[in-house]
Amino acid sequence: MTAAAAAAVGYAAVLFHRLTSLRSHCCYAAIWIAVALSANPACGIILSEHTGPIPEFSNEPPAEFLAISGGPEASNQLSCSLKSGAHSDGIQLRWLYEEYIVNSTSGQTVLASLDTPVANSTAVPFVDLGNGRLQVSQSGNGDKFLLPEVAGQSGRRGHRYRVYCQAKDVRTGYVSLSRKTIFRKVSNLRQCRAVLNCFSGVDGGTAVCRVQTDPVSLEAFFRVEFYRQSLPAVDPAAGDPSSLQLLRYDPHNPKYGIFPSELHIMRLTAEDTRYAYRARIILLSLSPHNARSALAYSNLSDSSVIRLLPQGASHHGDAIRSVSNAASLVATEYSDNRHSDNISLPCFSQISGSYSWTKDGEPLLIGSDIVNSKVAYLLPGSQPGHPGSIGLKLTGRQDTGDYRCYINDGSRQLEVYRTQVRVYKQLSVRISIGTTDDLEVGGKTASKVARFEFGSEATLKCVADGWPLHRIRWFRNGRRLENGQDSGRVRMEPAEAEVAAENGWSQLTVDDFRLEDRGAYQCVAERLLETRPAPPDYAVATVAVLVGDMPPVLIATEPSIGYAPVSVAASNDALHGYYPPRVASTVGTFTCLFMAQPRPSVRAYLDGNQSLFESLSNGAMGQSSPYRLTTRVTGQEVRLVLDYAPTTLQHTGRLLIEATNERGSASCRLVLFGVSNPPKLQIRTMRRRHYAVMSKAFSLECPVLGGLNSQENYPNMTGIETYSVRWLFKPADSPTKQLVLPINHRTITGPTGYPDQLHTIDVEPSDAGQYECVVTATDEAQLDRSGTSDSVGQLKATTDVLVVRGVRPNWISDQLDLDPSISITDSCKPVNTPTGDWFAWWHKADSTADRQELNGEFVTYNPQQGGPAESLEVGLTMGQHSECYARMRARFTDAGFPNLIYSLYDQGLQRRAATLNIQKPQRGRDEGVFVCHIVSCFDHAVAKKRVTLRRDFAFKKDQPPNTQEVALGQPIFVSCAVSDTGLSSPQLVWYEGNSMKEESRVPMYNASGPARVSQFPNATLRISAVSLDDRSFLCAGFYRSVARSTTFNPVIRLPARVLPFDGEPRLEVTAGSTVSIPCRAKGELPMTFQWFAAYQAGGHSLCRVDGDCR
């Protein structure tokens, strides 16, 4: 058993109760990671690995929730539920919370409690109602949900609680956590009012209505709708709420400009004054971007009316400009799969002039087609009284920035409106399964279940989308994983969650994958509260990670104490003086639970003799067949049940049940003590010959029946005869010598208290010879020497030990990152000369479904160089040769190839090296783990060869372009992307110049203070204003040891510059005459010419000579 398997067994053993009574074969239940044990009427132990869907939510709580005082209870409830079709039977849903406090010394917010069940707490303002429902307290104010205010941070209070739903499969221990929720609280809904103020406009102009809400701190939860309603003087039914008409913006017939807190009534006519205007604020229990937001409260403002002002009126201009000049923050969601991602920015002043916009201080290019342009005026044209409001179609985070609107009246430029647009994207995550190579081969996202081989390196990669993103973290069965935990077996790249968020991905690797590593793995991407006005967000992806191919691992035994007395007398009444009657029994059951994949072969031994056990278990249970071994396999579970009913001492002894597959073997043991009346000791004849393999460990056990060799190791067994054991040895090369063992450090008895056992480590040729165990009883009358001629007071048993040569495979080297033009080659053969015949073959580790060896075009067989030609060696008789092949057949079966020995033998491939040779390897098919097997008469060796093929990537055409004409002073965005070759995304980095020096690396974009030249995480280069220094850039891709780069060399052109008119800037002409005015310009880019005129009669803005005013 490997160290990992031993550790797993040791871990599992603590979960089983020690039986205090062997008479009552009762069953105990326990849970161990993905293993469930339960009682059944037959008192067997059932272990079931649940491989169905993991607990998966269909309904999760939001990232933030608004708790309302005075509203209906249902509006203050959170809920979570599982997806339809998920196994609700055995799934436990409950609410947990984590609580934060403020450190009185440092003033920092620290985590005070984690994963606390809501049901166990009475001091928190929420109650777990069961069935996935959480009731939030309606009483009190928001102080229950907030931390105390920290000195120096007036007005900023952190959130005290985060709640989340836990779904736990009680059969497997798999745990999934939902999104985490923070609370916001409004105490009195009567304070939430909508107030609408409208400012009138001139005929053909614009009226502006602005809504204000209270409390403004909840504006992220308000949705505003604007209505119009006929005035009572016009329509007697105007007071009826059903007469309200919802106002919308129509790009094909723009009349109403709808903004988060403003309504613009454009192209005013007398008809517009026949209506009153109202605003409705709608309070949602969840943040607006959540599709499941429920209506918690709404309020309709009082009516506000407008009138037509006389032309030229400007006394409201400053007031309107001051209304729109209030700085505000706009947080907008952007999503790739939606086409309506746009916002409207208001700008209006009754001061006559022309409008213009800037973004981050740079002029904003505005189109005239609101439907097709990225930025366009909501109301095209430039008539007096028209607004300068724009519609902005969002295409990504590059639209984040400082937007300002100005009006120029010919003598001055006034700022009318400013806002900070913060573009965010809802977070999402996906998990890809396997090593980086596996990702490249499949190139697909994760399935719901992943399997990794026992002892292998398990790798999961999480890719997050959305912004802002603060951190990426990993959880296993609801517990956060840390880099370096489990003695360094758990590794994360990057190690820090915040760095992973900057990169947009995190890779989790678990070395030496074990049973305890199974479970529900979750990748969590978080956006924290510090991103206001962007709402906090929490995205989760979940995958069930199970063990694939694995050697048998012993999970549990019943009884767990490893020994059991059994009566072989006709009546138990006569045993009262020798054995406690409460544990005496004539029958019993021994159960062993293993986990294994593929299905193992099972063999049982009685005192080391398989044939003896088979002879005693052949047929229906009775006097001649006291044993019955049954096997139950469910998935990876192997449950072995041994029923026993011995009638003589010869039916008892040391039982060993061994499960073996190609990955390894494990065993369970039971010492079955026979208690007779009167008490007797017997010794079973040992097998005539044992084989010990050189350089390996070898053990013998003295087959004593009917007694104990140490009372201290068998509690509650007082009254049964004890004895002592000596081991004697006659070396094969000196048969006249008799040595008392142990004689050196390689030969030991034990462990302490178990003198029946003799162990030899690192067998050498000198260990061959005759071994004898001598048993001395405390009471000679109790010795049963039937058929023996032993000395008085002693029983003896002997066996001959032959030392044979096993298999030492040649060194198999991995071929990683292999050039696909190079062949995959290696030879599978022993470097020594094994005793007897041997066979070698290859198979691919991922072909466990059909267990087919590699042959034909991939494997050739060659004679072993230097090996003996004869198939029989000196010292191996014909009988031993027959026994050799019987042993080999068993080893082929254990390896999962029960019939292969016949094929290899028929082809005469004994003692032939198996050479792996794959020309022109293909990705996927020829990548993975190739396994070399060598089976001899007395040994089975396995060597593995890992193969991965080199991956490369290429940049997409024109991403970036090698050259591109750009205008001096203009902004540009240049993307860098690689072709989809199925590999995980290489890291893409922009550099200034033509070298990949760290000092030349382009900084990441920072919305709070963006550099002129920066790059986004999606490898888009941003230059806010091209300068003459921007001559060369380099986009580099890094993937493992592969680095590729491509250049972007902008061709900088001077933009068009209009030259001054010839002569005087003022030209007087006679009415009705024809005048030609030449327009000359310089520039290096193609030009188009347009003429504009500022007509004195208009007094408002520039107009195209052949078109509309702007």
ROBA-409962 format. One record per residue (C-alpha): residue in one letter; x, z, y. Coordinates in steps of 0.02 Angstrom, whole numbers, plus 50000, padded with zeros to 5 digits. Example, Ala and Ser with C-alpha at 12.3 -4.5 7.8 and 13.67 -1.06 7.14 Angstrom:
BEGIN
A506155039049775 S506845035749947 
//
This chain:
BEGIN
M500005000050000 T500664995750173 A500965008850305 A499485002050402 A498365003250251 A498975020850216 A498595025750394 A496855018450378 V496555028250219 G497185044050299 Y496055041150447 A494545038050337 A494855052950226 V494445065550362 L492675058750372 F492195064150199 H491595081550156 R492515090650019 L491355094049875 T491155112449832 S490165109149676 L490575095349553 R489025098949450 S487855092549586 H488405074749616 C487685074149791 C488105060849918 Y488755062950094 A488555051550245 A489815047250377 I490195033350500 W491905025650517 I492105011750646 A491184997250567 V490825006250404 A489235015850363 L489045027650216 S487345033650160 A486535042550015 N485535033949880 P484565040049728 A485975035449609 C487195045849713 G488325030949737 I489095027549906 I488515011749993 L489655004450124 S488984990050226 E489914980350357 H488644973550479 T489174955850519 G487584950450605 P487364949050793 I488154962850894 P487024972551014 E486704959951152 F485644962651307 S484274951151365 N483834962351510 E485204971751602 P485154982651757 P485724974451920 A487384977952004 E486454987852138 F484704995252148 L483655001152292 A482795017852259 I481235020352365 S480335036452411 G478465035752412 G478285019552316 P477515017152144 E478485024752000 A478685007951916 S479655001352065 N480935015252039 Q481295011151858 L482765002051781 S482654994651608 C483744986551477 S483244977951317 L484034968051176 K483894949451151 S482454943751042 G483044941450865 A484364954950880 H484224968350746 S483344982550836 D483294992650676 G484755004450686 I485155000350869 Q485155015250986 L484815012151171 R485255025651296 W485785027451477 L487485034151529 Y488225037651698 E489885040651781 E490025052351930 Y491275052152073 I491815066152189 V492885067252345 N494545076252322 S494545090152451 T496425088752477 S496755070152482 G495035064152535 Q495125051052397 T493645046752286 V494035051252106 L493095049551942 A492385066351889 S491455061851729 L491325046551619 D490105040651485 T488955055551511 P487235053551429 V485845054651557 A484765063551430 N486015077951424 S486005080951612 T484705089451721 A485635089451886 V485615070651915 P484245061452012 F483715050451866 V482935053051694 D483125043351531 L481345039551475 G481905031851311 N481685014151247 G482925007951376 R481985014351530 L482765024651670 Q481685033351801 V482505036051971 S481965051252070 Q480805047752217 S481025064552300 G482325068552431 N483375057052535 G484875046052503 D486095060652508 K485805063152321 F486605046452288 L488025047052414 L489675056452428 P490065067752576 E490745058952728 V492635058852733 A493515064252892 G494105049452993 Q492875037652907 S491325040653008 G489795031752942 R490615026752778 R490015036252625 G490425031452447 H489195030752304 R489125045552187 Y488425037752029 R488525022051926 V487295020651782 Y487335008751635 C486455005751471 Q487315008151303 A486754998951147 K487515006350990 D487315000150812 V487305016550715 R487725007350554 T489344999750615 G489825009850767 Y489854993950873 V489454997851055 S488994986151197 L488884991751377 S487774983651506 R488164979651687 K488434995251792 T487254999351936 I487495008552099 F486045015852198 R485505013752376 K484085024452442 V482755022452575 S481805038352607 N480265033052706 L479515015752693 R478485018852850 Q480095016852948 C480364999152884 R479544988253015 A479704970253070 V479724966953258 L479634948853317 N480114943753493 C479834925653547 F480594916553696 S479644901853765 G480354884453800 V480034868653899 D479004854053839 G480044844653709 G481264859053702 T481454874053587 A480684891353577 V481644905153489 C480894919753393 R482004933553327 V481524947053203 Q482284964253197 T482154976453052 D482374995053036 P483385002352952 V484644988452974 S485754995752837 L484524988552712 E484564970752778 A485404964652619 F483784968952527 F482594961052653 R481944943552639 V481134936752797 E479714924152804 F478974916552961 Y477134911952984 R476004904653114 Q474174908953140 S472874901453253 L472494911753406 P470774920153403 A470234910553554 V470494894453457 D469994899753282 P468764914253254 A469494916953078 A471244919653145 G471194938053099 D471024933852915 P472734935752827 S472324920552722 S472454909952880 L474334913152889 Q475344897152868 L477104898952797 L478374889352902 R479774879252819 Y481154867752875 D480854849352834 P482454838852851 H481444822852861 N480324829453000 P481254844053078 K480064855453170 Y480534873153122 G482294879953105 I482274894552983 F483724906852991 P484014924152915 S483344932753071 E482784918653186 L481434905453199 H481724890053307 I480164880253355 M480874863453403 R480144848653499 L478874859953583 T477154853353625 A475574861053691 E474944861753511 D476284874853471 T475554886653601 R473894887253509 Y474684898353375 A475314915953363 Y476934918553265 R477284932553144 A478694937953029 R478534946652862 I479964957052793 I479954958852605 L480914973152530 L481604969852356 S482084983252230 L483614972852183 S484814962752287 P484114945652336 H485274935452225 N484524943652071 A483164932651998 R482214947651932 S482034956552098 A480364965252110 L479324966952268 A479454984952325 Y478744983952500 S478254971452635 N477784972752817 L477004959752931 S477494960153113 D476304959753258 S475914942853334 S477034935053464 V476524920053568 I477464906653662 R477054895553810 L477724879853888 L478914882954032 P479024870654176 Q480434858054165 G482064864554237 A481614882754205 S483184892254161 H482794910354197 H482684913854010 G484314905153969 D485464919953979 A484244930753882 I484124918353742 R485994915953737 S486254934753727 V485034935853582 S486014922953484 N487704929453537 A487584945253433 A488964945053303 S488284945253126 L488894943152950 V488194930452830 A488514932252645 T487984917152545 E488004913252363 Y488824897452300 S488514891152124 D489144875252041 N487514871651953 R486394872552105 H486114858952235 S485244869152369 D486724879752416 N486684878452604 I486474889452754 S485834886552929 L486744893353080 P485714895353239 C486324890253411 F485224887653563 S485334889753751 Q484224883353890 I485774879953992 S485944861154001 G487474854453915 S488194848253751 Y488474858853596 S490044859953492 W490614870653345 T492264877353284 K492804884853119 D494294896653124 G494684889853297 E494714871653242 P493394858853293 L492034856553164 L491594838553125 I489704837053128 G488734822753052 S487044815853101 D486224815252928 I485634832452875 V485224826352699 N486894818552655 S488164826352774 K489124842252736 V488824848452915 A487444841353024 Y486284846353165 L484594852353106 L483784842053243 P484744825853273 G484834819553451 S485344827053615 Q483764828453717 P483644842853842 G483004858453758 H483584853453584 P484574866853491 G486344865153427 S485914873553261 I486774866353109 G486534865652922 L488064868652815 K488154863452633 L489284875352539 T490524867852418 G491664882652386 R492594897352457 Q493494885952579 D491894886652682 T492254904852720 G492774907152901 D492374911353081 Y491034899553150 R490684898353337 C489484888053439 Y489824883053619 I488864874353756 N489724864353891 D488744861754052 G490094850554127 S490974864154222 R491204877754094 Q491114880753908 L490094895753852 E490054903953683 V488274904553623 Y488414910853445 R489714917353324 T489654922953144 Q490814926653000 V490284916452850 R490864924752690 V490554913552542 Y490424922352376 K490024916552202 Q489124926552070 L490344932451937 S490344925851760 V491564927851616 R491874919551449 I492984924551304 S494024912451203 I494614917651033 G496314916750950 T498094914550998 T498544902451135 D498854889251002 D497144891850927 L496384889551098 E497294873151119 V496694866450953 G494874870950975 G494724870951163 K493014879151148 T492274895351210 A492014910151098 S490734911650961 K489874928450945 V490974933650798 A492864932250782 R493884936450629 F495734940450625 E496794942950471 F497294960650428 G499014964250502 S498984948650610 E499104947050798 A497344946550869 T497174938151037 L495674936351153 K495734927551320 C494474930951458 V494224918551598 A493244924251750 D492354913451877 G491684918652046 W492354927152200 P492814939152273 L493474946752112 H494344963552110 R494804967251931 I494624961751750 R494584975151616 W494364976051427 F493274987751324 R493134990751137 N491554998951074 G491205005351248 R492945012751276 R494125005451403 L495724998351332 E497365001951420 N498934991551415 G500164999451294 Q498945010951203 D498995013851015 S500895015151019 G501044998751110 R499974988650990 V498734984551129 R499474972951259 M498694964651410 E499354950251511 P499414953051657 A499584971751630 E498654976351790 A496784973151805 E496954968551989 V498314955551954 A497214948251817 A495834946351946 E497004936852061 N497424924851919 G495624923651860 W496044927651678 S496644941451565 Q497334940151388 L497144954451265 T498274955551112 V498154968350972 D499674968450860 D499564972950675 F497664971250675 R496874985250573 L495174991050516 E495025003350660 D495254988850781 R493594981050732 G492094981850846 A491244974850999 Y492524968851126 Q491954966351304 C492804958251452 V492164964851618 A492434956651787 E492024967451938 R491734965052122 L491774981852209 L490824988352359 E492264984952476 T491734966652480 R490234969552595 P489274959552646 A489534950952478 P488564961652354 P489464970952215 D489404961952049 Y489814965451868 A489944951951734 V490144955551548 A490564944651398 T490474952051223 V491154946551055 A491144955250886 V492914956050816 L493034958450628 V494404958150499 G494634941550410 D495864939950267 M496544956950223 P497314966150075 P496214978849989 V496144994850089 L495455010650012 I494125017950124 A493485032550022 T493285040049850 E491965051349775 P492435064349724 S493725064649861 I494785078549784 G495515066549654 Y495185076649496 A493685081349391 P493485092349237 V492405086249094 S491865095448940 V492225087548772 A491445101948673 A489745101848591 S489125116248698 N489585122848869 D489125140548820 A490765142948727 L491765138148881 H491245152348995 G492835161848963 Y493955146948997 Y493115136649130 P491855140449269 P490185134449200 R489575129049372 V490775114149369 A490725110049184 S489955093249140 T489975080749000 V489685065449110 G490135060049285 T490405045949408 F491955040849506 T491675029049654 C492995019649753 L492645010049913 F493804996149967 M493794983250106 A494584966650056 Q494554948050093 P494614937349989 R493734945849846 P495014955449743 S495224955949556 V494964973149481 R495904981449339 A495774999049270 Y497085009049177 L497015024849074 D498695033449076 G499475017149134 N498755007148990 Q497534993149035 S497204988648854 L496745006548813 F495475007248953 E494734990448901 S494554996548722 L493595011848784 S492455002148900 N491994987648786 G490144988848751 A488705000348793 M489165017948840 G489255029648692 Q490485038448579 S491575022948559 S491385017048740 P491475032048856 Y491805021449012 R490825008649111 L491565000549267 T490394990849382 T490834981149539 R489734977749689 V490344965949824 T489464963949991 G490424953950118 Q492124962250132 E491504977950045 V492034981149866 R491184996049785 L491845001049614 V490845013549512 L491585021149354 D490365030649244 Y491185041549112 A490565051748964 P492105056548858 T491875065248690 T493685068748643 L495285073048733 Q495925055448696 H494565048948811 T495255058748958 G496825056849061 R497425048749220 L496275034949279 L496875021749400 I495775007749470 E496734993949558 A496054980449673 T497214965749706 N497134949549803 E498434937949875 R498654949350026 G499114964649927 S498384978449822 A497704996049834 S497155008649706 C496145024449683 R496555038149559 L495615051549465 V496355064449348 L495025067749216 F495345084449133 G494645086748958 V494085104448918 S493855108148732 N493325122948629 P494465130648580 P495645124648717 K496905111848657 L498355101848728 Q498735084348666 I499945070748715 R499525052448706 T500765040248632 M501615030948774 R501715012048778 R503195006148674 R503984996448815 H503964996949005 Y504774984649125 A505674990149282 V506084976949413 M507804977849489 S507934984349668 K506134990249666 A505305006949630 F504745011849455 S503685026449393 L503225034549227 E501905047749192 C501855059549044 P500115057348964 V499665075548932 L497845078848888 G496815094648900 G497775105249024 L498455107849199 N500255106349252 S500015116449411 Q498595127949458 E499085128149641 N498685109649658 Y496975110949575 P495935124649661 N494445131849567 M495225126649402 T495825143649340 G495655147049154 I496265129949094 E497885129848997 T499465125649096 Y501095118349036 S502815112649095 V503665095649076 R505475090249054 W506115072449060 L507555066548950 F508475049948959 K509575040248835 P510455025748926 A510365008948838 D512245006748854 S512575024348783 P511155028348660 T512035043748592 K511955052348760 Q510415062248811 L510285066748994 V509075078649078 L508245070449229 P508415069549373 I510255065149371 N510465056949542 H509615054349709 R508695038849645 T507735048249509 I506515061849556 T505045071049480 G503565075349581 P502935077149704 T503075095949698 G501865103249574 Y501665086949477 P503085086949347 D502115074149241 Q502765060449357 L504495052749356 H505005040949497 T506515029749509 I506865021049673 D507945005549691 V508065001849505 E509774997149437 P510314990149266 S510955007249216 D509155013749220 A508755004349058 G508555015448905 Q507395027448816 Y506385040148915 E505595055348838 C504425068348911 V504395085548828 V502855096548856 T502965115348831 A501345125448826 T501105143748869 D500165146348706 E500825137348552 A499155139748463 Q498355127848584 L499515113248543 D498745098948447 R500195090448354 S499135079348243 G500205065448173 T501795071748257 S503335080848199 D503725089448363 S504685105548381 V503755121848383 G502875124748550 Q503205107148612 L502405089948622 K503425074148651 A503145055948699 T504435042048717 T504545024448786 D505885011248810 V506205004448984 L506924986949006 V507664982149175 V507194964449225 R507544953449375 G506104950449494 V505944937449630 R506884936749795 P506214921849894 N507344911650005 W507234913850192 I505734904650264 S505914900750448 D504514898250573 Q504384881950668 L503604886450834 D503334875050982 L503844860750869 D504014843150936 P502664833150844 S503954819850802 I504924832450695 S504394835750514 I503814852450448 T505024856550308 D505514871550201 S505874875750021 C504964888949919 K506124895649784 P506984911649730 V508774914849784 N509094924649624 T508754920449441 P507144929449389 T506924935349210 G505864922649114 D504944907749186 W504304906749364 F503204895249467 A503184891449653 W501844883649763 W501234882549943 H499544884750020 K498854885450197 A498254902550250 D496684895950334 S496074887050177 T495394902950097 A493704894950066 D494294883649925 R495984891749885 Q496814874849861 E498694873449847 L499614860349948 N500254846049843 G500414827249839 E500984820650006 F501434837850073 V502394846449932 T503694840149808 Y504454849749662 N506324849549632 P507414857749498 Q508134874449549 Q509964871649589 G511104882649484 G509704889949379 P509784890949189 A509054876149095 E508304886248952 S506594893848975 L507054909548876 E508444921148925 V509484932248816 G508534948548791 L506804940648809 T506054937748638 M504684925648594 G503434939948594 Q504034945348764 H503904927348822 S502064927148772 E501824943548862 C502694935849012 Y501404921949027 A499994934349009 R500714943949155 M500914928049257 R499114923049228 A498564939749299 R499664937349452 F498974919749483 T497224927249477 D497714941049598 A498394927849717 G496724918749715 F497294903949607 P496694908349430 N496824890649359 L498374884449450 I499574890949316 Y498844878749189 S499064863949307 L500854868349349 Y501274871849166 D500524855349107 Q501604846249236 G503144855349174 L503474863149345 Q504234879349280 R505784884249377 R505504870749507 A505704873549693 A504174868549795 T504744859149951 L503554857950097 N503784841750192 I502464835850317 Q502934820350414 K502184817450587 P501204833750592 Q499514833650674 R498834846550794 G497584858050714 R497724851850535 D499574855750516 E499664871250627 G499464888950567 V500234899350429 F500944891350272 V501154903450126 C502494901849992 H502084910149824 I503334913349685 V502644921149526 S503754926549382 C503444936549224 F503694953049313 D503534949849499 H502584940649635 A503384936949803 V502574929449958 A503414922150112 K502544915050265 K502974901150385 R502114899650554 V501974882550631 T501414878050806 L501614861250890 R502234859151065 R500894857351197 D501084847151353 F499954843251496 A499814829851628 F499114830251803 K497474821351833 K497554805151927 D497634807952114 Q497524826852093 P498574827852194 P498884810352259 N500704805852281 T500374800252459 Q498904801352576 E498674796852758 V498194811952861 A497874814253045 L498964825653147 G498054841653192 Q496624838853069 P496194850352921 I496424844052742 F496094850652568 V497094843852420 S496644848252240 C497874849952095 A497204848751917 V497794844651742 S496934834151610 D495864842951481 T496984842851327 G496154857651241 L497484870251290 S497224885751393 S497414882851577 P499214882051638 Q499624891551795 L499614879751945 V500614884352100 W500934875152264 Y502644875052349 E503204868352517 G504594855652501 N505264848452340 S505904864052249 M505064878152154 K505904892252249 E504974908452269 E505264908352457 S504444891152464 R502874896652374 V501294893452474 P500384909952507 M498664913352437 Y497184911052552 N496654926952642 A494974925852729 S495374940152848 G496874931052920 P497174914152838 A498864906052858 R498934888252923 V499524882652751 S498804892052601 Q498164889352424 F496604894752334 P496614901952156 N495884885552093 A497514876752150 T496774868752305 L498004866852448 R497284870752619 I498064865252783 S496994870552930 A497904858953052 V499184846152994 S500844847153085 L502354835653086 D503254848052972 D502044845052830 R503064831152751 S503144836452569 F502284848152447 L502484851252261 C501164856852137 A501954864851982 G501124869051818 F501804882451702 Y501294884851520 R502434895051407 S504114886151410 V503374870251480 A503474866851666 R502844851051749 S502714846551932 T502074832752044 T502304829652229 F501124827052372 N501894818052520 P500664816652664 V500904801852780 I500574809452950 R499734797953073 L499394800753255 P497524802153287 A496684790753413 R497024794853595 V496044786353733 L497154780253874 P496634783154056 F495644769454141 D496604757654252 G496434761354436 E495334774954510 P494364786154392 R492804783054499 L492064765554500 E490724760254625 V489664745454572 T488204735954648 A486524738154567 G486094723254458 S487874717154445 T488884714954284 V490434725654261 S491744725354123 I492684741354091 P494134740153967 C494414754753845 R496154756453774 A496764768853644 K498314772853545 G498414779353368 E499064775653194 L497424776253102 P495994763353101 M494904765753255 T493114762653304 F492554762853485 Q490964770653554 W490414772153735 F489534787453804 A488734790553972 A488214806454060 Y486684800654157 Q486394810354316 A484534810154285 G484734818354117 G485904831854178 H486064838354003 S487284829953885 L488254814453838 C487254799953768 R487854784853673 V487604769153775 D486764760953625 G485984776253547 D485404794253558 C486104808253660 R487044822153576 
//
